[in-house]
Every structure is written in structure tokens, then in C-alpha cells.
């Protein structure tokens, strides 16, 4: 009997199965971050750690939006608004302030929990073969702490 698939491997997928929606969101987030950071640095819009934090928040929201498109879920699609709010201060410096940060956070935090809860229910149904109870809260808590830390750096609170 094969060992059970861990939840992290289920999110990313494996070579012999079709890639799940979380994989596409994860790859989209990293591609945006790895391509966007040098482009914004060359354009002079990436002003150190604060600019990088805004870019990370925007990339994360874009990853949520990609996940929403691939999974046909409406909640994470709000990541498009979070993406615009996170990228706004980098493209238009007069837009910076607490409002775009709050918009991006108010979208990213609930969408993170919803995404992890949906994927956990799917994991329990498809891999474990048992209908899931409530999703564990620790992955969402860790994700929210990281999002808030990045946002704090983005607004120079840390």
C-alpha cells in the first residue's frame, strides 16, 4: 500500500497527475515576483524593502486570482482588486498610503483562509476518503501572520 499523500504535495501536485489549481496560483505568484522585481528595479520604482513588500503583496493577490480562475471559485477572484491595490503604489506613487494596503489585506486574508479550507476539504474527500470536518486553522494563521508582516514592512510599521 502506498503511503498517504501529504497535504502540501496534494496542493502542488505530482508528475503523474494533472496539476491542481493551487499549483498554478503558486507558480503565477513566483513568476510575477521574479519577473516584476527586476523590471521595477530597472524602472526605478522599487525603492528598497518597502517597494519589495508591496510587490510581494501584489504577487500574492495575483496568485489568489489565478487560483480562483483555475478552480472556478469566486472568492479568490477578488485577488484582482488586491493585486491592483498592491501594485498601485509601485506604479503610481501618489496612490500610496493606508487605503491600498487595507484593501489588499482585506482581500488577501479571507481569500487565503477560503483557499486553504477549500483545498483541505478536497484533500480529505479525494485522498483520505473521509468527509472533512472544519479545516485546520494553523496554516491560515501562519499565512495571515506572514501577510501582515509583509504589509507592515510595506507601510514601514516594522
C-alpha positions in Angstrom: 0.0 0.0 0.0 1.3 3.4 -1.0 2.0 5.9 1.8 -0.7 8.7 2.1 -0.1 11.9 0.2 0.8 14.8 2.4 -1.4 17.9 2.2 1.5 20.0 0.8 2.2 17.6 -2.0 -1.6 17.5 -2.8 -1.6 21.3 -3.2 1.4 21.3 -5.6 0.6 18.1 -7.3 2.9 15.5 -8.8 4.2 14.5 -12.2 1.7 11.7 -12.9 -1.5 13.7 -12.2 -2.8 16.9 -13.7 -1.6 19.9 -11.7 -4.2 21.3 -9.2 -5.3 25.0 -9.2 -3.1 25.8 -6.2 0.0 24.9 -8.2 -0.9 27.4 -10.9 -1.5 30.1 -8.4 1.8 29.4 -6.7 3.7 29.4 -9.9 2.0 32.6 -11.1 2.8 34.3 -7.8 6.5 33.4 -8.1 6.8 34.2 -11.8 5.3 37.6 -11.2 7.6 38.3 -8.3 10.7 37.1 -10.1 10.0 39.0 -13.3 8.4 42.1 -11.7 11.2 42.8 -9.1 14.0 43.3 -11.7 11.6 45.2 -14.1 10.5 47.6 -11.3 14.1 48.0 -10.1 15.3 49.0 -13.6 12.4 51.4 -13.9 13.4 53.0 -10.6 10.0 52.1 -8.9 11.4 49.5 -6.4 12.7 51.6 -3.5 14.2 49.0 -1.3 12.4 46.8 1.2 9.2 48.8 1.2 8.8 48.5 -2.6 9.6 44.8 -2.5 7.0 44.3 0.2 4.3 46.0 -1.9 5.4 43.8 -4.9 5.2 40.6 -2.7 1.7 41.5 -1.6 0.6 42.2 -5.2 2.1 39.0 -6.4 0.4 37.0 -3.6 -3.0 38.6 -4.6 -2.3 37.7 -8.2 -1.6 34.1 -7.2 -5.0 34.0 -5.4 -6.7 35.4 -8.5 -5.1 32.7 -10.7 -6.2 30.1 -8.2 -9.7 31.5 -8.4 -9.7 31.3 -12.2 -8.3 27.7 -12.3 -10.6 26.4 -9.6 -13.7 28.4 -10.8 -14.1 29.8 -7.3 -15.4 33.3 -7.0 -13.9 34.3 -3.6 -10.2 34.2 -4.6 -11.0 36.1 -7.9 -11.2 39.2 -5.7 -7.5 38.9 -5.6 -7.5 41.0 -8.8 -8.6 44.0 -6.7 -5.9 43.2 -4.1 -3.4 42.9 -6.9 -4.4 46.4 -8.2 -4.2 47.8 -4.7 -0.8 46.2 -4.0 0.7 47.3 -7.3 -0.8 50.8 -7.3 1.8 52.4 -5.0 4.6 51.0 -7.2 3.2 52.3 -10.4 1.6 55.5 -9.2 3.5 56.8 -6.1 0.7 59.3 -5.3 -1.6 56.3 -4.5 0.4 55.1 -1.6 -0.9 55.2 1.9 -3.0 53.0 4.2 -6.1 52.6 1.9 -4.4 50.4 -0.8 -2.7 48.4 2.0 -6.0 47.8 3.8 -7.8 46.9 0.6 -5.1 44.3 -0.3 -5.1 42.9 3.2 -8.9 42.7 3.4 -8.9 40.7 0.3 -5.8 38.5 0.9 -6.6 37.4 4.4 -10.1 35.9 3.9 -9.2 34.6 0.4 -6.2 32.8 2.0 -8.4 31.1 4.6 -11.1 30.2 2.0 -8.5 28.8 -0.4 -6.8 26.6 2.3 -10.2 25.4 3.6 -11.5 24.5 0.2 -8.3 22.6 -0.7 -8.4 20.8 2.7 -11.9 19.7 2.1 -11.0 18.5 -1.4 -7.9 16.7 0.1 -10.0 14.9 2.7 -12.6 13.9 0.1 -10.2 12.7 -2.6 -7.1 11.4 -0.7 -8.3 10.5 2.7 -11.7 9.3 1.5 -13.4 10.8 4.5 -15.7 13.9 4.5 -13.8 16.6 6.3 -14.7 18.5 9.4 -13.6 22.0 9.8 -10.3 22.9 8.1 -7.3 23.2 10.4 -6.7 26.8 11.3 -2.9 26.8 11.7 -2.0 27.0 8.0 -4.3 30.0 7.6 -2.9 31.6 10.8 0.7 31.2 9.6 -0.2 32.7 6.2 -2.0 35.6 7.8 1.0 36.3 10.0 3.3 36.4 7.0 0.9 38.6 5.0 0.6 41.0 7.9 4.4 41.1 8.4 4.9 41.9 4.7 2.2 44.5 4.9 3.9 46.0 7.9 7.2 46.3 6.0 5.2 47.8 3.1 3.8 50.5 5.3 7.0 50.9 7.3 5.4 49.8 10.5 8.1 47.1 11.1 
